Amino acid sequence: MNLQFWISHKLKLTGSEGGSVSTGVVIAVAGVALALVIMVLTLGVVLGFKHEIADKLTGFDAKVFIEPAYDPETNSLEDYISLSPVIEQAVADAGVAAPLSLTFKQPGILKTDSDFSGVVFVGRDGNHNATFERSNIIAGVFPDYDDGSAVNDIVISQTASDALGLACGDKVYSCFFVDGKLKTRRHTVAGIYRSDFGEYDNVVVYASLSGLQKVAGVDSLTGTRLEVSDIGDDEIDAVSETLSDALAAAYHSRHSEKYYPVSDIHQTGAIYYNWLGLLDTNVVVIFVLMLCVAAFTLVSSLFMIILDRIRTIGLLRALGLQRSSVRSIFIHMGMRLVGLGLLIGNVAAIGLLAVQQEFRLVSLDPEMYYLRYVPVEFSWPGIVAINIGIVVAAWSIMIIPAMSAARIDPAKTMQFE
């Protein structure tokens, strides 16, 4: 066994006269544990918050979508789009394996006898995964719109339900302005949802795709966009770029008479993603501050330990121990404190994350944060990285007090007798 390592383990973390654990040790361990807890909790909360908000965004809007053809002469988009062989070939050339979902969005008005509300009716075909929509249902059901019997069923938000006084089973008039004409349909409220995402809850009403197509007077293959949603969040930019390039190449090579622009959720939801991106800056700031706290407590505590053991240092130096060896001894002692702090901090941080994830004890105002509770997410690579970062930072910073201990002159230690 290494001599310095053996000596550092023989030196107790109590005062020089023994007894209870010294104040310096308590401060050092508490500082490291507190820093680790705050860093792990910050990471877990930020990751959870970002993923929850991103899931809501991609639940209401497609991750990648093809818009109706763009007319360069009028600088405008056409009203509708259909899945043509040209688009199918471009999707195949882009290597997009996820199915395209035909979507129809139609602005309209929900009208009762005493009130009305402007909304956007959204209908999607059977290729769309409605897991998100069903998870938000708080009353009634989300209809199976592939069943022709649900053509007159709609799902409204709790916001619209409260504003218009509607409940499941109620009838409501839906008004549409199409080609300058007013068209009215009588719908049944089949379900009520709540996502706590106010900007979308205020306007989105789910309806039958075929019903909206009939209102617009188009065929069953026509919609307002073609969506790609069944892809990973990390694939959005790549799929959007390759699909856009493929459609642009088809247009420039004259295989397509029209140019179909491609957009993605990072563009339509840029304000939210930019907001979420600011959280990364907050994380960095918190991490730096916590490392400074841990470093300060370790350095001050190690100096206290060194002062308490000046006679021991003088004896070791008088016996011929080199300065580098004395330095190593106190670095090893400091790392013992770091290890104890990491153990306590990991247990506390992981325990708090698990409790919040299971019981959601800490709540939020959904009008401010779009969520009713503080979301958390375990990132084991992140937790491991935080632990390694603290160990490396602690090892580096403890060189300062350890060098001071190594410079103590054995002859001068007599004054502490």
Salt bridges, closest charged atoms under 4 A:
GLU17 OE2 - ARG311 NH2 3.27
ASP61 OD1 - LYS105 NZ 3.77
ASP61 OD1 - ARG225 NH1 2.63
GLU78 OE2 - LYS258 NZ 3.33
GLU133 OE2 - ARG124 NH1 3.47
GLU133 OE2 - HIS128 NE2 2.85
ASP196 OD1 - ARG194 NE 3.87
ASP196 OD2 - ARG372 NE 3.03
GLU227 OE1 - ARG124 NE 3.07
GLU227 OE2 - ARG225 NH1 3.50
ASP233 OD1 - LYS63 NZ 3.11
ASP237 OD1 - HIS266 ND1 2.74
ASP280 OD1 - LYS50 NZ 2.93
ASP308 OD2 - ARG309 NH1 3.91
GLU377 OE1 - HIS51 ND1 2.40
GLU417 OE1 - ARG311 NH1 3.91
